[in-house]
Amino acid sequence: MQKVLNQEEIDAMVQAARGGGRVEARAAAMPHVEPWDVRRAGQISRDQLQTITLLHEGFARNLTHSLGAYLRVVFSTTLVSAEHLTYREFLQRIPETTYLASCRLDPTGLNAALQLDLKVAFPIIDLLLGGEGKSLGMAREITEIEEQILDAVARIVCRELGVAWQALALEFNFEERLETGEAQRLMSPDEKTLSLSFEVTMPEVRGGLSLAVPAAVSNALLRKISHDWSRRRTRSSGEVRERMMRRLLDCPMQAELGAGNVRVGVNRLADLAPGDVLCFSRPAGEPASLVVAGAEMFSATPARCGTNRAARLLARSAPPESDPQAKEKSQ
């Protein structure tokens, strides 16, 4: 069935053809307007994301060593993502059947949520019960005994989180495992959280470890770290210079006392033998040059300090730039 155009549609097509695409160009030049979502306010900036990443990459390394030694197996934890989510969005991303626990953040009195995939939890339980860390083919709820075993693992995770967040003197204290209904009441659904996702790797399995921290606490951590780093940057130049000077004081430098610009004929050098005295065309009373690391520093005379050779400093040598002969040679 053919479509019949009305007069307005025909006029619009003719105008577009005559304008040579100017209508589309004007439309493309118009600013793009999108609705503002208040829930996306306060997203992590690039600098803050880098700070959080560095901080929790250190936590992941420490947790790798701690749980690896506790389980006596190859264990690896890697940071996957860090983002601001509402607590509702955090709960929507975790599996329905999982291990979920609450952590009390002292001294703030707030709570954080800790989640571990069961496909990683069951091999951990198997290892701690003397098994080989095999994965289960079927998904099921954990028993009370298995829950107690995982609680000990969660305490290790909380301990390492406290070490990572020590800038705020914040303690992560394990409270209890949460059921689905209890987890939904841990925080307000619309409360903004810092959501951290880690990948846990074991010899035969791989799964996720997630953490949701109230944004009020994470923002305080970012402010604290940013303040400390800004103060460190203002003092770094002077501290680095002073530390460098202290280290240079212990560095050995090659030094020699000699007479420069002394010329001797080849015929005199060819006839030299042990016991001969070679005379230079330079007065004996004229000072020698003390050269340090290839640069002439002082005029000096030979001396002795006990059984060691020494140089008695007379005056500081002029820099090469102020030496007229050096200027003439450079020109």
C-alpha positions as CSV (number, residue, x, y, z in Angstrom):
1,M,0.0,0.0,0.0
2,Q,1.5,3.4,-1.0
3,K,1.6,6.2,1.5
4,V,-0.1,9.5,0.4
5,L,1.8,12.6,1.6
6,N,-0.1,15.7,2.7
7,Q,0.8,19.2,1.7
8,E,2.9,19.9,4.9
9,E,5.0,16.8,4.4
10,I,5.6,17.8,0.7
11,D,6.6,21.3,1.7
12,A,9.1,20.0,4.3
13,M,10.7,17.7,1.7
14,V,11.0,20.5,-0.8
15,Q,12.5,22.8,1.8
16,A,15.0,20.2,2.9
17,A,16.1,19.5,-0.7
18,R,16.5,23.2,-1.5
19,G,18.5,23.8,1.8
20,G,21.1,21.3,0.9
21,G,21.0,19.7,4.3
22,R,21.2,22.9,6.3
23,V,18.2,21.8,8.4
24,E,20.2,18.7,9.5
25,A,23.3,20.8,10.2
26,R,21.3,23.2,12.4
27,A,19.8,20.3,14.2
28,A,23.3,18.8,14.8
29,A,24.6,22.1,16.1
30,M,21.8,22.4,18.7
31,P,23.0,21.4,22.3
32,H,22.1,17.9,23.4
33,V,19.9,18.0,26.5
34,E,19.5,15.1,28.9
35,P,17.4,14.7,32.0
36,W,19.4,15.1,35.2
37,D,19.3,12.2,37.5
38,V,19.9,13.3,41.1
39,R,21.0,9.8,42.1
40,R,24.0,10.2,39.8
41,A,25.3,13.3,41.6
42,G,28.6,13.1,43.3
43,Q,30.1,10.4,41.1
44,I,33.8,9.5,41.7
45,S,36.1,11.8,39.7
46,R,39.1,10.5,37.8
47,D,41.6,11.6,40.5
48,Q,39.5,10.2,43.3
49,L,39.1,6.9,41.4
50,Q,42.9,6.7,41.1
51,T,43.3,7.3,44.8
52,I,40.7,4.6,45.7
53,T,42.3,2.2,43.2
54,L,45.8,2.6,44.6
55,L,44.4,2.2,48.2
56,H,42.4,-1.0,47.5
57,E,45.0,-2.6,45.2
58,G,47.2,-2.6,48.4
59,F,44.3,-4.1,50.3
60,A,43.9,-6.8,47.6
61,R,47.6,-7.7,47.9
62,N,47.5,-7.9,51.7
63,L,44.4,-10.0,51.5
64,T,46.1,-12.3,49.0
65,H,48.9,-13.0,51.4
66,S,46.7,-13.2,54.5
67,L,44.1,-15.7,53.1
68,G,46.8,-17.5,51.1
69,A,48.7,-18.3,54.3
70,Y,45.4,-19.0,56.2
71,L,44.2,-21.5,53.6
72,R,47.7,-22.8,52.6
73,V,46.8,-22.6,49.0
74,V,47.4,-20.3,46.0
75,F,45.0,-17.5,46.5
76,S,44.7,-14.2,44.6
77,T,42.5,-11.1,45.0
78,T,42.3,-8.4,42.3
79,L,40.4,-5.1,42.3
80,V,37.9,-5.1,39.5
81,S,35.9,-1.9,39.9
82,A,35.1,1.0,42.3
83,E,32.0,3.1,41.8
84,H,29.3,5.0,43.7
85,L,26.0,3.0,43.8
86,T,22.9,3.2,45.8
87,Y,22.5,0.4,48.3
88,R,19.5,-0.9,46.3
89,E,21.7,-1.1,43.1
90,F,24.4,-2.9,45.1
91,L,22.0,-5.6,46.3
92,Q,20.6,-6.0,42.8
93,R,24.1,-6.9,41.5
94,I,24.9,-9.7,43.9
95,P,23.6,-13.3,43.5
96,E,20.4,-14.3,45.2
97,T,22.1,-17.2,47.0
98,T,25.3,-15.9,48.5
99,Y,27.2,-15.2,51.7
100,L,26.4,-11.7,53.0
101,A,27.6,-10.2,56.3
102,S,27.5,-6.9,58.1
103,C,30.6,-5.0,59.3
104,R,30.4,-2.3,61.9
105,L,32.6,0.8,61.2
106,D,33.9,2.1,64.5
107,P,33.9,4.8,65.8
108,T,31.3,6.1,63.3
109,G,28.6,3.5,64.2
110,L,27.7,3.0,60.6
111,N,27.6,-0.4,58.8
112,A,29.1,-1.8,55.7
113,A,28.1,-4.9,53.7
114,L,30.4,-7.7,52.7
115,Q,29.5,-10.3,50.1
116,L,31.3,-13.4,48.9
117,D,30.2,-15.7,46.1
118,L,29.3,-19.2,47.2
119,K,31.2,-20.8,44.3
120,V,34.3,-19.5,46.1
121,A,33.0,-19.9,49.6
122,F,32.4,-23.7,49.3
123,P,36.0,-24.5,48.2
124,I,37.3,-22.4,51.1
125,I,35.1,-24.4,53.5
126,D,36.4,-27.6,51.9
127,L,40.0,-26.6,52.4
128,L,39.5,-25.6,56.0
129,L,37.8,-28.9,56.7
130,G,40.8,-30.9,55.3
131,G,39.6,-31.3,51.7
132,E,41.2,-30.3,48.4
133,G,39.2,-27.2,47.7
134,K,36.8,-28.7,45.2
135,S,33.9,-26.7,43.8
136,L,30.3,-27.9,44.2
137,G,28.3,-28.6,41.1
138,M,25.0,-27.5,42.7
139,A,24.0,-24.3,44.4
140,R,22.6,-24.5,47.9
141,E,22.4,-22.6,51.2
142,I,25.2,-22.9,53.6
143,T,24.8,-24.8,56.9
144,E,25.4,-23.3,60.4
145,I,28.8,-25.0,60.7
146,E,29.8,-23.7,57.2
147,E,28.6,-20.2,58.3
148,Q,30.9,-20.2,61.3
149,I,33.8,-21.2,59.1
150,L,33.1,-18.3,56.7
151,D,32.7,-15.9,59.6
152,A,36.4,-16.5,60.4
153,V,37.3,-15.7,56.8
154,A,35.2,-12.6,56.9
155,R,37.0,-11.4,60.1
156,I,40.3,-11.6,58.2
157,V,38.8,-9.5,55.4
158,C,37.6,-6.9,57.9
159,R,41.1,-6.9,59.5
160,E,42.8,-6.1,56.2
161,L,40.2,-3.5,55.4
162,G,41.0,-1.7,58.7
163,V,44.6,-1.7,57.7
164,A,43.8,-0.2,54.3
165,W,41.6,2.5,55.9
166,Q,43.9,3.3,58.8
167,A,44.1,7.0,57.6
168,L,40.7,7.5,59.2
169,A,41.6,5.4,62.3
170,L,38.5,3.3,61.2
171,E,38.0,-0.2,62.4
172,F,36.0,-2.8,60.4
173,N,34.5,-5.2,63.0
174,F,32.6,-8.2,61.7
175,E,29.1,-8.5,63.2
176,E,27.1,-11.3,61.7
177,R,25.9,-13.0,58.6
178,L,22.8,-11.5,57.1
179,E,19.7,-13.1,55.6
180,T,18.1,-11.5,52.6
181,G,15.5,-9.6,54.6
182,E,18.1,-8.4,57.1
183,A,20.4,-7.3,54.3
184,Q,17.8,-5.0,52.9
185,R,17.4,-3.3,56.3
186,L,21.1,-2.8,56.8
187,M,21.0,0.6,55.0
188,S,18.5,2.8,53.4
189,P,17.8,1.6,49.8
190,D,18.6,5.0,48.4
191,E,21.7,5.6,50.5
192,K,24.8,6.2,48.3
193,T,27.6,3.7,48.9
194,L,31.1,3.2,47.6
195,S,30.9,-0.2,45.9
196,L,34.1,-2.2,45.6
197,S,34.3,-5.4,43.5
198,F,37.2,-7.9,43.7
199,E,37.9,-11.0,41.8
200,V,39.0,-14.0,43.9
201,T,41.0,-16.7,42.2
202,M,41.8,-20.1,43.6
203,P,43.3,-23.2,41.9
204,E,40.0,-24.5,40.5
205,V,37.5,-21.7,41.0
206,R,37.0,-18.0,40.5
207,G,34.4,-15.7,42.0
208,G,33.6,-12.3,43.4
209,L,34.0,-10.5,46.6
210,S,32.1,-7.2,47.0
211,L,32.0,-4.5,49.6
212,A,29.5,-1.6,50.1
213,V,30.7,1.3,52.3
214,P,28.5,4.3,53.1
215,A,29.5,7.3,50.9
216,A,29.8,9.5,54.0
217,V,32.7,7.4,55.2
218,S,34.4,7.0,51.8
219,N,34.2,10.7,51.1
220,A,35.8,11.4,54.5
221,L,38.6,9.0,53.5
222,L,39.1,10.8,50.2
223,R,39.2,14.2,51.9
224,K,41.8,12.9,54.4
225,I,44.0,11.3,51.8
226,S,43.8,14.4,49.5
227,H,44.7,16.7,52.4
228,D,47.7,14.5,53.4
229,W,48.9,14.3,49.9
230,S,48.6,18.1,49.4
231,R,50.6,18.7,52.5
232,R,53.2,16.1,51.5
233,R,53.6,17.8,48.1
234,T,54.2,21.2,49.7
235,R,56.9,19.8,51.9
236,S,58.3,17.3,49.4
237,S,60.7,19.6,47.6
238,G,62.6,20.7,50.7
239,E,62.5,17.2,52.3
240,V,63.8,15.6,49.1
241,R,66.6,18.1,48.8
242,E,67.7,17.7,52.4
243,R,67.6,13.9,52.1
244,M,69.6,14.0,48.9
245,M,72.2,16.2,50.6
246,R,72.5,13.8,53.5
247,R,73.0,10.9,51.1
248,L,75.6,12.8,49.0
249,L,77.7,13.4,52.2
250,D,78.5,9.7,52.2
251,C,79.2,9.4,48.5
252,P,83.0,9.0,47.6
253,M,84.4,11.4,45.1
254,Q,87.6,11.0,43.1
255,A,90.1,13.7,44.0
256,E,93.6,14.4,42.8
257,L,96.3,17.0,43.3
258,G,98.2,17.9,40.2
259,A,99.7,20.5,37.9
260,G,97.9,21.3,34.8
261,N,99.2,22.8,31.5
262,V,102.6,21.1,31.9
263,R,104.2,20.1,28.6
264,V,107.2,17.7,28.2
265,G,108.8,16.7,24.9
266,V,108.5,13.2,23.6
267,N,112.3,12.9,23.2
268,R,112.7,13.5,27.0
269,L,110.0,10.9,27.8
270,A,111.5,8.3,25.5
271,D,114.8,8.4,27.4
272,L,113.4,8.1,30.9
273,A,114.6,5.4,33.2
274,P,114.0,4.5,36.8
275,G,115.9,6.9,39.1
276,D,115.8,9.8,36.6
277,V,114.5,13.3,37.6
278,L,112.1,14.9,35.1
279,C,112.0,18.7,35.4
280,F,108.9,20.7,34.4
281,S,108.7,24.2,33.1
282,R,106.8,25.3,36.2
283,P,108.1,27.0,39.4
284,A,108.3,24.8,42.4
285,G,106.5,27.4,44.6
286,E,103.5,27.7,42.3
287,P,100.4,26.0,43.8
288,A,99.0,22.9,42.3
289,S,95.3,22.2,41.5
290,L,92.9,20.1,43.6
291,V,90.6,18.4,41.1
292,V,87.4,16.8,42.4
293,A,85.3,14.6,40.1
294,G,87.0,16.2,37.1
295,A,86.4,19.8,38.1
296,E,89.1,22.1,39.5
297,M,87.9,23.2,43.0
298,F,90.9,24.7,44.9
299,S,94.6,25.7,44.5
300,A,96.6,23.8,47.0
301,T,100.1,22.7,47.9
302,P,101.3,19.1,48.7
303,A,101.2,18.2,52.4
304,R,101.3,15.2,54.7
305,C,99.0,14.1,57.4
306,G,100.7,11.4,59.4
307,T,101.5,8.6,56.9
308,N,98.9,9.9,54.4
309,R,99.4,12.3,51.6
310,A,97.4,15.5,51.9
311,A,96.7,18.8,50.2
312,R,96.8,22.2,51.9
313,L,94.0,24.3,50.4
314,L,95.0,27.9,49.5
315,A,92.1,29.4,47.6
316,R,89.0,28.5,45.8
317,S,89.4,28.3,42.0
318,A,87.3,30.5,39.8
319,P,84.5,28.8,37.9
320,P,85.2,28.0,34.2
321,E,82.7,30.7,33.1
322,S,84.7,33.5,34.7
323,D,88.1,32.3,33.4
324,P,89.2,34.6,30.6
325,Q,91.3,31.9,29.0
326,A,88.4,29.5,29.0
327,K,86.2,32.1,27.3
328,E,88.8,32.7,24.6
329,K,89.1,29.0,24.0
330,S,85.3,28.6,23.8
331,Q,85.1,31.5,21.3
